[in-house]
Amino acid sequence: MNIKQIVIFHLRVLRMAGFLEFVQQVLNIVKTYRDSGEAGVSQLPAKVEAAYTPFATSIVAMDDAYKLSRASEYTQQIADEDARRDGLYTALKNQVQMYTKFDFDTEKKTAGTYLLNIIRKYNVDVTENYHEESVKLQQMIQELEADNTAGHHITTLGITSLVSQLKTANEAVRTLLSQRNDERMMQEKAALANARNVVDERYRDLILMINAATAMEDDQEVVAGLEGVISQVNELIKYYRQYVVPKGGGSLTPNPSPTGEGSSLTPNPSPTGEGSENTGGGSNNGGNGGGTSTPTPQPGDDDEPDQ
């Protein structure tokens, strides 16, 4: 008898976003079969249903943790304050530059020329990294405040309030950047890592129950339904191993089934011996497996630069 089984796949080789996408697709495959019968009645055997529910719940929790980690409340606040300081800086520079053309007013032209030289010295680019812009603006404002001549010219041009507002906006961005990197953010990263570990465990429980039910279930209609699920999950795993998992993760080749009859797809170790997924001892996703451990992706490995 040919018994279909879901092949071993170590989810730890996936980056955070790929991991979440993979388990969500597995959930969708199982859920589609589960809900394919009479409304409100699960098509899954009782033991598989018992593993399905915590798996589905853990994915929701991880998705929430992922969104929180990727889109901290500070991110939008920083963007808003940055837009405000960019507008103030641009207004300051344009206004000072305008006074350099006041040929009819020597005092204001002199003031504008003096201040513009200080502004240009720091070469602030409002499209650059938040941190780079913050440092340059801080140094520029410090010079404008420390230079008595600059202070006199600022008063002459009537832009004291504009400089003050720019300083306040820049300090707001600097404060938010610091807060975004504080203990709370570390807690968010840790929460995401923990949520991922729970999903990984629940995935293995679900796969184990599906494989066991296929081998032990007497109802051939149920077996056929589970085999359809198995085929889809195996195809998904093949796709991820070919296009998503880093090279060296091994390949799927037919190995004898546990019963000695027929064959089932199980991963073979890679030529280098790294990232292998053979059927030796140790923990794995979906049965007894092992091989060399692949380093676990860190929770923040998908982070994007500030700007």
C-alpha positions, 0 to 999 in steps of 0.5 A: 500500500502506498501511504502519502506523507507530508515531507520533512521541512525545517521552517527555521531556514526561512526568513521571518516574512517567508516563514509567516507566508508559508504557514499561512498558505498551509493553514489555507490548504488545510482549512479549505479541506476542513470546511469543504463539507457540511457547513459548520462540520469539520472534515478533519479527523478529531485528532487532526482537528485538535492540532489544527485549532491551536495552529490557526490561533498561533498564526493569528498571534504571530501575524499580530506580533509581526505587524507590530514589529514592522510598523511600530507606533513610532514609525508614523510619528517619526515620519510626521515630525520629519515632514514638519522639520523638512518643511521648516528647514526648506522655508528657513533656507529659502527665506534666508536665500531670498534676503541675499538678493535684497540689493536695496537693503544692505543690512538684510542682504548682509544678514542673509549672505552670512546665514546662508553660508552657515546653512550651506556648510552643513549640506542638509538633505531632507531625503537622507537617513533620519539620523544623518539629517538629525545630526546635521540640523542639530549642529547647524542650529547649535552654530546659529545659536552660539554665533553672536553675529548669526544671532543678530542677523536672525533678529534682523531678518525676523526669523527667530521663531522659524529657527526655534520651531526647526529646533523643536521639530528636530529634537522631536525626531531625535527623541522618537528615534531613541524611543523606537530603539528602547526596551519596548522595541526589543520586547516587540522583537522578542515577542515576534520570535516567541510567536514564531517558535509557537507556530513552528511547534504547532505546525509540527504537531499538525503535520504529525497528526495528518501523517498519522491519520492518513496511515491509520484512518479506516474511512477511505473518503477521509484518507483521500481528502487528507491525501489531497491536502498532503499533495498540496502541502508537498507541492508548496514545500517543493516550491519553497525549497526551490525558490525561497530556501537559501542554496544548500538546503537539500533536495526532495527525492523519493525514499522508501516509506516507513512501511516498506511499501511504495515510496514517499518524498523525504528530503535528502541531505545537501552535498555539503551536509549543511541544512540537511533534512534526512531521517536520522534522529533529532527534531524536525517538522513533520516526523523523526528527522535531523541533519545539521542545524541551520542557524535560526533567522533573527526576528529583525532580519527583514527590517527596512532602512529608515528612509 
